């Protein structure tokens, strides 16, 4: 199977990233706050791998320290982003599925008009490392695989919501498959599959690829695929709105695109 996206060499990323940050303006010249002031980010799983790779270069080039909280885009889990914001945890930038971000805008938790689309993310499947890889290349093959699977794990966020409310209905196998499907809270689906607690796992491709102990099978067939856009916005309670804007510009810059693509996401780079 061809990779989702073609990748470029990463060797030049630090230099290009530094130039991109310089083009966004320097903190020391555009912000009177000390460079040691922290930026607080909340990010959901779909963008986590790319974010974790990009953050060190931003910190090096900007002189800022970025503190991160991780959680699902939606749901009532204690560590979900909506729950964290409801508890008034510190946040300058939030990164999550676009519909969930827009909901936070409507609830007054994110600044209206601050939303920036960063990536497009596909949904895929994985099995435990070394296990036979079932066929999911067509809709009919996917149906057979789901019916045959003894257990299926899916996320409590965007991909899992699609699976339990739409995908199984589209496939006409909800009654057969949903009872053996488990919604995973506050943990990566790949981790559950890796330790053998589920035979098959469904999640955003970018959340499956970094997990040790699993084999990625591939994406959902195009006819039933749902691509999710993950976006960034500025929290209304932000104490560092200028720094937050610069971080978002960097994450959306051409310099960040090769690293983003490496993690299985499609960059929606600013033109």
Buried (B, 14 or more C-beta within 10 A) or exposed (E): EEEBBEBEEEEEBBEBBBBBBEEBBBBEEEBEEEEEBBBBBBBBBBBBBBBBBBBEBBBEBBEBEBEBBBBBBBBEBEBBBBBBBEEEBBBBBBBBBBBBBBBBBEEEBBBEEBBBBBBBBBBBBBBBEEBEBBEBBEBEEBBBBBEEBEBBBBBBBBBBBBBBEEBBEEBEBBEEBBEBBBBBBEBBBBBBBBEEBBBBBBBBBBBBBBBEBBBBBBBBBEEBEBEBBBBBBBBBBBBBBBBBBBBBBBBBBBBBBBBBBBBBBBBBBBE
